[in-house]
Amino acid sequence: MRAYEFASTGQFSYHSQLKQENINAIAFAYGSFKHLEACKTGLIPNVSEVEFLSRLRHLRNVFEIACLSSSLSQFSEPAWHIAREYDTRVISDIESGAKNWSSLSNGIEPDSIYCAKETVENRLKAKKSSAVKDPKKDVKKDRKACTT
C-alpha cells in the first residue's frame, strides 16, 4: 500500500478524495507514519527491521527533498501552526512530568489540541488587529498645517 491509501483511512474531510496525484505533504506524512506504525505493530506482517529502517530513511529522504526545494515560509499554514503548537505542548507536558510517553493515548491529546488551537487563533487575531490601520490616524497625517 502507498501513503495515500493509509491517509485515506483518516477522519479528515477530504480523506475520500485522496489519490497519489493530489496528496498534499501533510496527508502524505500522515499516511506514511500510519504505514510505519502498522508495520511495527504487526498489522502488516513479515516486515524485517532492515526493511522498516529503510522505509523510515526513505521517508526522511522524501522530506529532505521537500526541504531542499522549498523556503522557510512554504508549508506554514495555520493548520501547521496548530500542529506545531500541539507538539510543543505535549513535549512540554512530558518534560515537566505531567505526562509520559507510555501514558499518551493512541489518539490526539484533547487538552493539548484545545490549547494549541486557542493559542494559534489568538495569535492570528492579535496579528490581524495590529495590521488594521486606524483611519483617524491616517486623516491626521494627510492634514496640512495652517500656514497663516
GIBELBEL-V799177 format. One line per field, one symbol per residue. ss: DSSP state (a for helix, b for strand, c for the rest). phi: phi as a letter, one per 20 degrees, with the letter a starting at -180 (. if undefined). psi: psi as a letter, one per 30 degrees, with the letter a starting at -180 (. if undefined). A space follows every 10 residues. Layout:
ss = ???
phi = ???
psi = ???
This chain:
ss = ccaaaaaccc ccccaaaccc ccccaaaaaa aaaaaaaaaa acccccccaa aaaaaaaaaa aaaaaaaacc cccccccaaa aaaaaaaaaa aaaaaacccc aaacccccca aaaaaaaaaa aaaaaaaaaa acccaaaaaa aacccccc
phi = .dgfffffef degdgfefbg fcfefffffg ffffffffff enfdfmdfff fgfffffffg fgffffffdc dfefmdeggf fffffgggff fffffenfcb gfefffdfff ffffffffff ffffffffff efeeffffff fffeffdd
psi = lleeeeefgl glegeffkle fgkleeeeee eeeeeeeeee fgfjlhjlee eeeeeeeeee eefeeeefgl lfflghleee eeeeeeeeee eeeeefffll effklfakje eeeeeeeeee eeeeeeeeef fkkjfeeeee efkkkkg.
